[in-house]
Amino acid sequence: MAGTIKLEVVTPEKTVVDEDAQIVMAPGSLGELGILIGHTPFLTTLKLGMLHYNDVDGTERFVYVNGGFLEALPSFRVVKKGV
C-alpha cells in the first residue's frame, strides 16, 4: 500500500519529531511493534527503548523513548513523558 504515516513524537515541553514516515517500529510494553499505512487504530503503552522509522527518502531514523503512549490513527502520534 502506497503512502506515508504522519509521525509526531512529543513531550510535555516540545515536539521532537514531526514528519512523514514509511514505517514505524516502536518498543511496546508487550513487545516490539511495527506500523504501516492503513494499520488498525489502537492505543498502547511504550517501554524504554528505541523507536525507529524510515522517512520518506527511506533513511532510517532513531528516537530514544522513555516510556509513554503510542496512538495509531489515520494520523500516527506518539505521546511520551521524556526524551
PyMOL commands that set and color helices and strands:
alter all, ss='L'
color gray80, all
select strands_A, chain A and resi 5-10+15-28+31-36+42-55+60-72+76-79
alter strands_A, ss='S'
color yellow, strands_A
deselect
rebuild
show_as cartoon
